[in-house]
């Protein structure tokens, strides 16, 4: 007969889960107990006369404990890895089972057949090359991602901190607000000469390549008895203009007048941009005239208008087309936002140089 206390004790013992067994640990523990009993049976041979445990016995016990800890560590890491792998597999299965409609449309959807037919007029003149499509810019699409917007907001916060720290330092040191932009004035020095140089470059790129191309297209209509010789002459004149008029002269002006960094960048970058614009205009329109010279589909070769060429010189692309897909309305708010971003980047670079470069070098010299 079992009493009530025995039944309760037995039920509680059955409810306790069994701990995982480790064979190596059990064997090591049994060996340690047997060794301890054997040592006690031998009359305490490992105990010295002064009652202290020998050094070798202490070292052996520490090594055993270290092996036990390593075994437990490896077993726990194995279990953790298996659980993480199971979790990742289930997460991948759940993400794969989601419907495409639930995924946010971060990037532009593919075009329909109707939209593709509307964009037929934006194909290159001679049937080859890139097709321009009305779509959002890459930065606008990236800013739809939360992580990219977080990074963008972090940089805005850093810019505000730079401005506030500069104002606080000026108030503490000078007792007033010191709004000196000496670095910007130096970087954009000789700005009137920069503007004059850019105007000369732009007018030359507007007049010379277009005039040469128009005269060359007339020679291909039969007015010249040696069209190949005319092509060589006009091509040589265009290459000479590209090398001297756009390549050498702006560089000579920059070096002779010792432009500061920002002014130098304006001239050099505009020089490269206008050279590539002129090259693209000639490269995209020459095959059209050559095709017309072979087929004679119209009485005159199709030459782009001056307004189309002027628009191409300001368009943010390096591939010429007669038409580009455009928005029906100019978004002036979008333009103002991008202008503020450009000014923000300019002041961001200014405060980085002033607070982190110039002040650090001044402090190191002192």
C-alpha positions in Angstrom: 0.0 0.0 0.0 1.3 3.4 -1.0 0.5 6.4 1.1 -0.7 9.7 -0.3 2.7 11.3 0.1 4.4 8.6 -1.9 2.0 9.0 -4.8 2.5 12.7 -4.9 6.2 12.3 -4.8 6.1 9.7 -7.6 3.9 12.0 -9.8 6.3 14.9 -9.2 9.3 12.8 -10.1 7.6 11.7 -13.3 6.8 15.3 -14.3 10.5 16.3 -14.1 12.1 16.1 -17.6 15.1 14.1 -18.1 18.4 15.9 -18.6 20.4 15.1 -21.8 23.1 12.5 -21.1 26.7 13.0 -22.3 28.5 9.7 -22.4 32.0 11.2 -22.3 31.1 13.3 -19.3 29.5 10.4 -17.5 32.6 8.3 -18.1 34.9 11.0 -17.0 32.9 11.6 -13.8 32.7 7.9 -13.0 36.4 7.7 -13.6 37.0 10.6 -11.3 34.8 9.1 -8.5 36.5 5.7 -8.9 39.9 7.4 -8.8 38.9 9.4 -5.6 37.7 6.2 -3.9 40.8 4.4 -4.9 42.9 7.2 -3.5 40.9 7.1 -0.2 41.4 3.3 -0.1 45.1 3.6 -0.5 45.3 5.7 2.6 45.5 9.1 1.0 48.7 8.7 -1.0 48.1 12.0 -2.9 47.7 14.0 0.3 51.0 15.4 1.6 52.1 15.4 5.2 51.1 19.0 5.7 47.4 18.4 4.6 47.6 20.1 1.2 46.5 18.5 -2.2 49.4 17.9 -4.5 49.9 20.2 -7.5 49.6 17.5 -10.0 46.1 16.5 -8.8 44.9 20.1 -9.0 46.2 20.5 -12.5 44.5 17.2 -13.6 41.2 18.4 -12.2 41.5 21.8 -13.9 42.2 20.0 -17.2 39.1 17.8 -16.8 36.9 20.8 -16.1 38.3 22.5 -19.1 37.5 19.5 -21.3 33.9 19.4 -19.9 33.4 23.1 -20.6 34.6 22.7 -24.2 32.3 19.7 -24.8 29.4 21.6 -23.4 30.3 24.6 -25.6 30.5 22.6 -28.8 27.2 20.8 -28.1 25.4 24.1 -27.4 26.8 25.7 -30.5 25.6 22.7 -32.6 22.1 23.0 -31.2 22.1 26.8 -31.8 23.2 26.4 -35.4 20.5 23.8 -36.0 17.8 26.0 -34.6 19.0 29.0 -36.6 19.0 27.0 -39.8 15.5 25.7 -39.2 14.3 29.3 -38.5 15.9 30.6 -41.7 14.4 27.8 -43.8 10.9 28.5 -42.4 11.4 32.3 -43.0 12.4 31.6 -46.7 9.4 29.4 -47.2 7.0 32.0 -45.8 8.6 34.8 -47.9 8.3 32.7 -51.0 4.6 32.0 -50.3 3.8 35.7 -50.3 1.7 37.0 -53.2 3.4 39.4 -55.6 0.7 42.0 -55.0 1.7 42.4 -51.3 5.3 43.3 -52.2 5.7 47.1 -52.5 6.5 48.3 -56.0 9.8 50.0 -55.3 11.1 49.8 -58.9 9.2 50.7 -62.1 6.8 48.1 -63.5 7.4 46.7 -67.0 5.8 48.6 -69.9 2.7 47.4 -71.6 2.3 47.0 -75.4 0.4 50.3 -75.6 3.1 52.2 -73.9 5.8 50.6 -76.1 3.9 51.6 -79.2 3.8 55.2 -77.9 7.6 55.2 -77.4 8.3 54.2 -81.0 9.1 57.8 -81.9 11.9 57.9 -79.3 13.9 55.2 -81.0 17.3 56.2 -82.6 17.1 57.5 -86.2 19.0 54.6 -87.8 17.2 51.9 -85.9 20.0 51.0 -83.4 21.0 52.1 -80.0 19.2 52.9 -76.7 15.5 53.5 -76.2 14.6 56.4 -73.9 11.7 55.6 -71.6 9.8 58.0 -69.3 10.6 56.7 -65.8 11.7 57.9 -62.3 15.3 58.5 -61.6 17.4 55.9 -59.8 17.8 58.1 -56.8 14.0 58.6 -56.5 13.5 54.8 -56.6 16.2 54.2 -54.0 14.7 56.8 -51.7 11.6 54.7 -51.5 13.6 52.1 -49.5 13.4 52.8 -45.8 17.1 52.0 -45.2 18.2 54.5 -47.9 16.0 57.2 -46.5 17.3 56.5 -43.0 20.9 57.1 -44.2 19.7 60.3 -46.0 18.1 61.6 -42.8 21.3 60.7 -40.9 23.4 62.9 -43.2 20.8 65.8 -42.8 21.1 65.5 -39.0 24.9 65.5 -39.2 24.7 68.7 -41.4 22.5 70.4 -38.8 24.9 69.3 -36.0 27.9 70.8 -38.0 26.0 74.1 -38.4 25.0 74.2 -34.7 28.5 73.3 -33.5 30.1 76.0 -35.7 27.6 78.6 -34.4 28.2 77.6 -30.8 32.0 77.7 -31.2 31.8 81.2 -32.8 29.6 82.5 -30.0 31.9 81.1 -27.3 35.2 82.3 -28.9 34.1 85.6 -30.5 31.0 86.5 -28.4 28.9 86.8 -31.6 27.9 85.0 -34.8 30.8 84.9 -37.3 29.3 84.1 -40.7 32.6 83.9 -42.6 32.7 81.8 -45.8 36.3 82.4 -46.6 36.8 78.9 -47.9 33.9 79.1 -50.3 35.1 82.5 -51.6 38.5 81.1 -52.2 37.3 77.9 -53.8 35.0 79.8 -56.3 37.5 82.6 -56.9 37.7 84.4 -60.3 34.1 83.5 -60.9 33.5 86.2 -63.6 36.3 84.8 -65.7 34.9 81.3 -65.2 31.5 82.5 -66.5 33.1 84.1 -69.5 35.1 81.0 -70.3 32.0 78.8 -70.0 30.0 81.1 -72.3 32.7 80.9 -74.9 32.9 77.1 -74.7 29.1 76.8 -75.0 28.8 79.1 -78.0 31.6 77.4 -79.8 30.1 73.9 -79.2 26.7 75.2 -80.3 27.9 76.8 -83.6 30.9 74.9 -84.8 29.8 71.2 -84.7 26.3 72.0 -86.0 27.6 74.2 -88.8 30.2 71.6 -89.9 27.6 68.8 -89.8 25.1 70.8 -91.9 27.7 71.7 -94.5 28.8 68.1 -94.7 25.2 66.9 -95.1 24.9 69.2 -98.2 28.0 67.6 -99.8 26.3 64.2 -99.5 23.3 65.3 -101.6 25.3 65.4 -104.8 26.6 69.0 -104.8 30.1 67.7 -104.3 31.8 65.5 -106.9 34.1 63.9 -104.3 31.9 63.2 -101.2 34.5 61.0 -99.6 37.1 63.7 -99.8 34.6 66.1 -98.3 33.9 63.7 -95.5 37.6 63.4 -94.7 38.0 67.2 -94.7 35.0 67.9 -92.5 35.9 65.1 -90.2 39.4 66.4 -89.8 38.1 69.9 -89.1 35.8 68.5 -86.4 38.6 66.5 -84.8 40.9 69.6 -84.9 38.1 71.7 -83.2 37.6 69.1 -80.5 41.3 68.9 -79.8 42.1 72.6 -79.9 38.9 74.6 -79.4 37.4 72.5 -76.6 40.4 70.5 -75.4 43.4 72.8 -75.3 42.1 76.4 -75.0 40.0 75.9 -71.8 42.9 74.0 -70.2 45.2 76.8 -71.1 42.9 79.4 -69.5 42.7 77.4 -66.3 46.5 76.9 -66.0 47.4 80.4 -67.0 45.0 82.1 -64.6 45.7 79.6 -61.8 42.0 78.9 -61.0 41.2 77.7 -57.5 39.8 74.2 -57.0 36.1 74.7 -57.5 36.4 77.1 -60.4 38.9 74.7 -62.0 36.4 71.8 -61.6 33.7 73.8 -63.3 35.7 74.5 -66.4 37.3 71.0 -66.7 34.0 69.1 -66.1 32.1 71.3 -68.5 34.9 70.9 -71.1 34.6 67.1 -70.9 30.8 67.3 -71.0 30.6 69.5 -74.1 33.2 67.4 -75.9 31.1 64.3 -75.3 27.9 66.2 -76.3 29.4 67.3 -79.7 30.7 63.8 -80.3 27.3 62.2 -79.6 25.5 64.7 -81.9 27.8 63.8 -84.8 27.9 60.1 -84.1 24.1 59.7 -84.0 23.3 61.8 -87.1 26.0 60.8 -89.5 24.6 57.3 -90.1 21.2 58.9 -90.9 22.7 61.1 -93.6 24.7 58.1 -95.0 21.5 56.0 -95.1 19.7 58.8 -96.9 22.5 59.1 -99.5 22.1 55.4 -100.4 18.3 55.2 -100.5 17.3 58.8 -101.4 14.0 58.5 -99.6 13.5 62.3 -99.5 14.8 65.3 -101.6 16.9 66.5 -98.7 18.7 64.8 -95.8 17.1 65.0 -92.5 19.1 67.5 -90.4 18.2 68.2 -86.8 16.9 71.7 -86.0 18.9 74.1 -83.9 16.3 74.0 -81.1 16.7 70.2 -80.8 20.5 70.6 -80.6 20.2 73.3 -77.9 17.8 71.1 -75.9 20.3 68.2 -76.1 23.1 70.4 -74.8 21.2 71.0 -71.6 19.5 67.6 -71.4 20.9 65.2 -68.7 22.0 62.6 -71.2 25.0 62.0 -73.5 23.1 60.2 -76.3 21.4 62.5 -78.9 17.8 62.0 -79.9 15.5 64.3 -81.8 12.8 63.8 -79.1 12.9 62.7 -75.5 10.0 61.6 -73.3 9.1 64.5 -71.1 6.5 65.2 -68.4 3.5 67.3 -69.5 4.0 69.7 -66.6 7.2 71.1 -65.1 7.4 70.2 -61.5 8.9 73.3 -60.0 8.7 71.9 -56.5 10.8 69.0 -57.5 13.3 71.3 -59.1 13.5 73.4 -56.0 14.1 70.3 -53.8 17.0 69.1 -56.0 18.5 72.6 -55.9 18.3 72.6 -52.1 20.0 69.2 -52.1 22.9 70.6 -54.2 23.3 73.6 -51.9 23.1 71.2 -48.9 25.9 69.1 -50.4 28.0 72.2 -51.0 27.6 73.4 -47.4 28.1 69.9 -46.1 31.5 69.7 -47.8 32.3 73.2 -46.5 31.6 72.4 -42.9 33.5 69.1 -43.2 36.6 70.9 -44.4 36.3 73.7 -41.9 35.6 71.7 -38.8 37.5 68.5 -39.5 40.4 69.5 -41.7 41.4 73.1 -41.2 40.8 73.3 -37.5 42.5 69.9 -36.9 45.6 71.0 -38.9 45.7 74.4 -37.0 45.5 72.6 -33.7 48.3 70.2 -34.6 50.5 73.1 -35.6 49.9 74.9 -32.3 
